[in-house]
């Protein structure tokens, strides 16, 4: 018996014919599904047909995506919102190249994002204390929102988030300008002392992201098939949703750090009554699923304000300390309950109180709005430092510096920077010192104020390029220091 191998040309023809035959069969099957759905009205049978089309049309992505969209719409007609949402999400995830069909899926998805009225007042500030699951306090997150004008003169809501982790000195600040009418982002900035800096400019069809690392700028333009919201305005976006138990929707989010476009499903699980430092609140418990692997949970007050009462985000817990109002020109005040001194700072600053476990010392972090520096204030009794009131502020500070140098071999004072002065009528002295932290050069500006029984030390840690601004800022705060 004579056998022959197919030549390459003949084989290609056979494959082409076979592929064309499969495509024709899948197309006819899709038409059958549409007829079954729209003319016969048998949604269950249509669903089975559309599933078959999806399975058999891998080579024809447009045909498969059409069947997937039809499948989701059938579930929607049957009132099976969960199944419809899953089907729509599969279309969005598996067929991103089918932009028109993806846009239609987003438009029909159950719980389609519809934002309501603004839930806050101009100048609102939410302060949360951040801790580990063990209860150990590690820092603070601060959300603030103000009416403003963008550079182009557009009226905006300017939302700012300030992150401050005291235990390792990491800091972050972000801001978003969003159109006051439709809440669409116009510009955003994300800066973190460890992660770097990212700026973004939004237009209706595109976002331009500028990443800054090691003094070099990298620009990345991402096309937008649908409107998105910036990740740094997400808390305020959720506050404008019609939250109620069982409510579901998907947030179209652009995370500019990492240039990631995310669809984040959220669900209001239940109502809970929580007690936090700011008081007792009845809350909506909101579950967020990020990239199908990371869960975050947020609790928003179940009233018209919808303030963020608590968050649980992959190992950190935040609880509301206070909701305050700050207008331009207002001052932020702080009173130390242990030693009785007072301070004030400009609008945008915050005071983060550390745990007060030692009766001979007190400490507070002075959080500036732009993360220019890490500002610390320590107060110790002279007795605990083995000092006495007859010593000058310089002698007291020199003794303290020797202890600091014992812990840092590279710690070195700038001997020509000593300045003697007064603060709040008390003798004081200031100087600069240098050291290396995690491989990076750091400058510390120190001011020591001698009291009758205490030594107060302001320490500002920053980099050389930010030193002048940091010193000017902290000197303004130091000048308000008053001790009883």
Rosetta blueprint (number, residue, H / E / L):
1 X L
2 X L
3 X L
4 X L
5 X L
6 X L
7 X L
8 X H
9 X H
10 X H
11 X H
12 X H
13 X H
14 X H
15 X H
16 X H
17 X H
18 X H
19 X H
20 X H
21 X H
22 X H
23 X H
24 X H
25 X H
26 X H
27 X H
28 X H
29 X H
30 X H
31 X H
32 X H
33 X H
34 X H
35 X H
36 X H
37 X H
38 X H
39 X H
40 X H
41 X L
42 X L
43 X H
44 X H
45 X H
46 X H
47 X H
48 X H
49 X H
50 X H
51 X H
52 X H
53 X H
54 X H
55 X H
56 X H
57 X L
58 X L
59 X L
60 X L
61 X H
62 X H
63 X H
64 X H
65 X H
66 X H
67 X H
68 X H
69 X H
70 X H
71 X H
72 X H
73 X H
74 X H
75 X H
76 X H
77 X H
78 X L
79 X L
80 X L
81 X H
82 X H
83 X H
84 X H
85 X H
86 X H
87 X H
88 X H
89 X H
90 X H
91 X H
92 X H
93 X H
94 X H
95 X L
96 X L
97 X L
98 X L
99 X H
100 X H
101 X H
102 X H
103 X H
104 X H
105 X H
106 X H
107 X H
108 X H
109 X L
110 X L
111 X L
112 X L
113 X L
114 X L
115 X L
116 X L
117 X L
118 X L
119 X L
120 X L
121 X L
122 X L
123 X L
124 X E
125 X E
126 X E
127 X E
128 X E
129 X E
130 X E
131 X E
132 X E
133 X L
134 X L
135 X L
136 X L
137 X E
138 X E
139 X E
140 X E
141 X E
142 X E
143 X E
144 X E
145 X E
146 X E
147 X E
148 X E
149 X E
150 X L
151 X L
152 X L
153 X L
154 X L
155 X E
156 X E
157 X E
158 X E
159 X E
160 X E
161 X E
162 X E
163 X E
164 X E
165 X E
166 X L
167 X L
168 X L
169 X L
170 X L
171 X E
172 X E
173 X E
174 X E
175 X E
176 X E
177 X E
178 X E
179 X E
180 X L
181 X L
182 X L
183 X L
184 X L
185 X E
186 X E
187 X E
188 X E
189 X E
190 X E
191 X E
192 X E
193 X L
194 X L
195 X L
196 X E
197 X E
198 X E
199 X E
200 X E
201 X E
202 X E
203 X E
204 X L
205 X L
206 X E
207 X E
208 X E
209 X E
210 X E
211 X E
212 X E
213 X E
214 X L
215 X L
216 X E
217 X E
218 X E
219 X E
220 X E
221 X E
222 X E
223 X E
224 X L
225 X L
226 X L
227 X L
228 X L
229 X E
230 X E
231 X H
232 X H
233 X H
234 X H
235 X H
236 X H
237 X H
238 X H
239 X H
240 X L
241 X L
242 X L
243 X L
244 X L
245 X L
246 X L
247 X L
248 X E
249 X E
250 X E
251 X E
252 X E
253 X E
254 X E
255 X E
256 X L
257 X L
258 X L
259 X L
260 X E
261 X E
262 X E
263 X E
264 X E
265 X E
266 X E
267 X E
268 X E
269 X E
270 X E
271 X E
272 X E
273 X E
274 X E
275 X E
276 X E
277 X L
278 X L
279 X E
280 X E
281 X E
282 X E
283 X E
284 X E
285 X E
286 X E
287 X E
288 X E
289 X E
290 X E
291 X L
292 X L
293 X L
294 X E
295 X E
296 X E
297 X E
298 X E
299 X E
300 X E
301 X E
302 X L
303 X L
304 X L
305 X L
306 X L
307 X L
308 X E
309 X E
310 X E
311 X E
312 X E
313 X E
314 X L
315 X L
316 X E
317 X E
318 X E
319 X E
320 X E
321 X E
322 X E
323 X E
324 X E
325 X E
326 X L
327 X L
328 X L
329 X L
330 X L
331 X E
332 X E
333 X E
334 X E
335 X E
336 X L
337 X L
338 X L
339 X L
340 X L
341 X L
342 X E
343 X E
344 X E
345 X E
346 X E
347 X L
348 X L
349 X L
350 X E
351 X E
352 X E
353 X E
354 X L
355 X L
356 X L
357 X L
358 X L
359 X L
360 X L
361 X E
362 X E
363 X E
364 X E
365 X E
366 X E
367 X E
368 X L
369 X L
370 X L
371 X L
372 X L
373 X L
374 X E
375 X E
376 X E
377 X E
378 X E
379 X E
380 X E
381 X E
382 X L
383 X L
384 X L
385 X L
386 X L
387 X L
388 X L
389 X L
390 X L
391 X L
392 X L
393 X H
394 X H
395 X H
396 X H
397 X H
398 X H
399 X H
400 X H
401 X H
402 X H
403 X H
404 X H
405 X H
406 X H
407 X H
408 X L
409 X L
410 X L
411 X L
412 X E
413 X E
414 X L
415 X H
416 X H
417 X H
418 X L
419 X E
420 X E
421 X E
422 X E
423 X E
424 X L
425 X L
426 X E
427 X E
428 X E
429 X E
430 X E
431 X E
432 X E
433 X E
434 X E
435 X E
436 X E
437 X E
438 X L
439 X L
440 X E
441 X E
442 X E
443 X E
444 X E
445 X E
446 X E
447 X E
448 X E
449 X E
450 X E
451 X L
452 X L
453 X L
454 X E
455 X E
456 X E
457 X E
458 X E
459 X E
460 X E
461 X E
462 X E
463 X L
464 X H
465 X H
466 X H
467 X H
468 X H
469 X H
470 X H
471 X H
472 X H
473 X H
474 X H
475 X H
476 X H
477 X H
478 X H
479 X L
480 X L
481 X L
482 X E
483 X L
484 X L
